[in-house]
Amino acid sequence: MNEKFGRYTVLAEAGSKNDMRQVLCRCECGTERVVYMKNLRSGNSQSCGCLASETTARRNFKHGHAKTPTWQIWVGMLQRCSETATGDNKAAYFDRGIRVCERWQEFANFLADMGERPTGMSLDRHPNGEGNYEPGNCRWATPTQQSRNTSRNKLLTFAGETLTCAEWAQRKGWSPDVIKNRLRYGWPVERILTTEPHPNDPGLGVTA
């Protein structure tokens, strides 16, 4: 063990799959992953994906932008949407089908479309929080805007106004659970926001 292949160090045997030997490796960035020994020896597996991300970043280097907040956000966007993403990032982005559009694979194009990151803001997918990173579906957002655009804060549009579940509940004077549970039961938005809570309401913990 402790053989080096690119950025990988072999730690232990990990059995076999499809009659091919597997080993547990640790990348220089700290990520541990089970890899086919065949791919290590051929050079097809050299890192957990951090090497590819850095190579992409170097290829797209533009003078004056390396390691700036805008550059770092762009690199992070590419990493979490790539097939080599790991852990929570992979589950939250790549596994859900969220991708970076072809145009934004080049930093210059991303910068041209989005401009420099304003101080205190971050990259937010909007108006479609389930959509891709692409022109027309991204903005620089404040922390408050970001929190309202998470999957935990579904936006509801009614009578020409868009608010989160919590904001609609506050306006109505209801518990937020009323609206969230009605959504879970498949109620249309108009019915959700125009029906006063009652004892059989799913939002009160009693099945409808």
PyMOL commands that set and color helices and strands:
alter all, ss='L'
color gray80, all
select helices_A, chain A and resi 37-42+50-59+69-80+87-92+94-96+103-105+107-114+143-148+165-172+176-184+189-194+202-204
alter helices_A, ss='H'
color red, helices_A
select strands_A, chain A and resi 4-5+8-17+20-27+32-36+122-125+138-141+155-158+161-164
alter strands_A, ss='S'
color yellow, strands_A
deselect
rebuild
show_as cartoon
